[in-house]
Amino acid sequence: MASMTIRNLDEKLKARLRIQAARHGRSMEDEARDILRSALSATSVRAGLVKSIRRRIEPLGGIELQIESRGSMREPPDLTE
């Protein structure tokens, strides 16, 4: 396993990490690992989904959508009577 040192970490951020780790019953190091794991896996899943959709749709080509023209607006009601 690799190890990593994070320097110049803002004290407020460190305190928030400590609090979140305590809420989850983990060490700060464990909490940081979990945050990194979640952040990096979520990104790769989203990117994979976009690529998968594009691979299926792209060969079909684009489409032109017909946009209906809008009519004139109706007169507002007269509320003075």
Steps between C-alpha positions, in 0.01 A plus 500: 500500500615849422498777757454870452563816702281806455672824589357850553153372589273779620424465874126546442500223241696274734249568778208417269672175402554415866132564581374301201731210588373500858139494377579195289702335777823500300847646516575813296720292273222247439253781433735666250546166320124452479448854366765447231360159407146636467601810306711313249260213441201734448689695234603191308144360511353823359766526231445134407125553470542804273744312276270199486199710397704690242631174348143376450348824371779653290476251207133595459593859415328817608139603466328825416220595734198692371429794726143616486455872444324677782179689447436848630428541869142537612380828643532520879169509690360838602491496880380858545127418476 
